[in-house]
Amino acid sequence: MMPPSCDLCRKDHHSDPDEKFRLIYFKLTPEQAAKKQRMKDRRMVGHPPGAHWFCAEHFALMEPLQNLEYKQARAELRKPKGVFARIKTGFKKIFSLSRT
């Protein structure tokens, strides 16, 4: 198992000891599924394929995308209409409501 380090911002337990890191298991690619099966057959241990660590902030962004392969999830974050854009829009609505 790899030590906790956010896959997006690279924050780790050394840079932020109070941060709570969580794993997300994304949909496996065919290559990752084959690797997982080889590891199981050979009784190997190690970091699970498709598993990525995230800090609390980025966990909230990535958790809804766990049904995608990791590369697809990252691409979804970059889309103008992706999860990140929807969250930013939500914040704008919240702040505009608080000013009225």
FENURLIN-V406581 format. One record per residue. RES is the residue in three letters. PSI is psi in whole degrees, -180 to 180 (999 if undefined). Layout:
res=RES psi=PSI
res=RES psi=PSI
This chain:
res=MET psi=132
res=MET psi=146
res=PRO psi=155
res=PRO psi=129
res=SER psi=123
res=CYS psi=128
res=ASP psi=-15
res=LEU psi=-47
res=CYS psi=-7
res=ARG psi=14
res=LYS psi=140
res=ASP psi=-180
res=HIS psi=-15
res=HIS psi=-42
res=SER psi=-27
res=ASP psi=85
res=PRO psi=-23
res=ASP psi=-9
res=GLU psi=140
res=LYS psi=110
res=PHE psi=144
res=ARG psi=149
res=LEU psi=142
res=ILE psi=132
res=TYR psi=108
res=PHE psi=164
res=LYS psi=136
res=LEU psi=142
res=THR psi=164
res=PRO psi=-37
res=GLU psi=-42
res=GLN psi=-38
res=ALA psi=-40
res=ALA psi=-42
res=LYS psi=-42
res=LYS psi=-42
res=GLN psi=-41
res=ARG psi=-43
res=MET psi=-42
res=LYS psi=-46
res=ASP psi=-37
res=ARG psi=5
res=ARG psi=42
res=MET psi=154
res=VAL psi=162
res=GLY psi=-177
res=HIS psi=129
res=PRO psi=136
res=PRO psi=140
res=GLY psi=-2
res=ALA psi=131
res=HIS psi=141
res=TRP psi=146
res=PHE psi=146
res=CYS psi=172
res=ALA psi=-42
res=GLU psi=-48
res=HIS psi=-24
res=PHE psi=-43
res=ALA psi=-33
res=LEU psi=-39
res=MET psi=-25
res=GLU psi=-42
res=PRO psi=-14
res=LEU psi=9
res=GLN psi=-13
res=ASN psi=-5
res=LEU psi=163
res=GLU psi=155
res=TYR psi=-44
res=LYS psi=-37
res=GLN psi=-40
res=ALA psi=-43
res=ARG psi=-42
res=ALA psi=-37
res=GLU psi=-37
res=LEU psi=-33
res=ARG psi=-17
res=LYS psi=144
res=PRO psi=-31
res=LYS psi=19
res=GLY psi=-176
res=VAL psi=-44
res=PHE psi=-43
res=ALA psi=-40
res=ARG psi=-38
res=ILE psi=-44
res=LYS psi=-42
res=THR psi=-41
res=GLY psi=-42
res=PHE psi=-41
res=LYS psi=-41
res=LYS psi=-43
res=ILE psi=-47
res=PHE psi=-34
res=SER psi=-33
res=LEU psi=-36
res=SER psi=-19
res=ARG psi=-14
res=THR psi=999
